[in-house]
Amino acid sequence: MTTSRFFQNTPWGAADHVECIAPGVFAVSTPSHGGLYLDDVALDAIPAAHRAYAARWSHGYGDAWFEEDCAAACVIAAMPQHFTADEVARSRATVARFIGV
């Protein structure tokens, strides 16, 4: 996917690559960092506590941005059908350890 005008402003700077990895879930990368962006429908699948955790790391961009180091684990754990078993297992462990269930 080419970067649209929407993804020019992310919590981590201008996106240089955006890929739709599941319905309403976009992997966004910038030259320095990245994460996942969820549209309103996909965001409904994420528990409120996990959305609040993500918002802490989104630099004022809201709870629809999940940075790649830790918060993205919330998305993977909540939508296991779109990820590998290993990604899901590691994400569930990350959520349990750093965020809580």
N, C-alpha and C positions, 0 to 999 in steps of 0.2 A: 504494500500500500504506500502510495506516496504520502508524504506528510502534508496534511491539510492545514489550512489557516488555524483551525481549532487547536492543533497540537504544536503550534509555534510557541505557545506559552505554557510550559509545564512547570511543576515545582522544581525541576532540575535544569531549566533552561530550554532552549529551542530544540525540538525533537529532530534528530537526523534520520530516524527510522521508526515506523509504526507498523505493527503487524496485528491483524485480528486473529487471536488464538482460540477464541470460543465466541459464541454469540454474545455480543455486548462487552467483550473483554479484549482490551488492546494492550499489547506489549509495546512500551514506548522507551526508546533509548535516546540519550543525548551524548555529546562527546565526553561528559564527565560522570553521568549516572543514569538511572532510569527506574522503571517500575511498570506497574499495571494501572490502566485506567478502566473504570467500569461505567457503562451507561446506567440509567436509572433502573432498568429491568434487571440487569445482572447484579446491581448493587443491593437489590431486595433480598438476594440469597445470602448476604453477609450479615452475621449477627451484629447488633448495634454496638456492643462493646468492642468488637474488632474494627468496626468503622471508626469509632472514636479513637482507637489506638492509631489507625492509619492517619487520621486527621492531624495528630500530633507531629507527624513527620512530613506533612505536605506543604509546609511553609505558607499556610493561609489559603491554599487552593481547595480545601474542603475534604470530605471523607470519601471521595470517589477515586483518589489517587493512592496507590499502595506501593511504597518504595521497595526496590528489589532486594535489599539486604535482609529485611525481617517482615515488614508488613505484607508483602506479596504472599507470604505463607498463609495468611488469612484467606485469601482468594482460592489458593490451591486446595486448602483443607475443606473449604465450603463447596467446591465444585470439582470433586475428585474424578468425575467422568471425563474431564477434559485434559487430564494429566497422567503421567506414568505412575505406576505403583510406588516407585522409589521417590518421585517428587512428592507424592501425597504423604508417604510415611515421614519423610524429612520435614515436611511442612507441618504436619500434626505435632511432631516433636518440638519444633520451633514455637508453635502457638502455645503449647502446654508450658514450655519453659519460660518464655519471655512475655507472653500476653495473657495467658489464662484462658480457660474454656468458657 
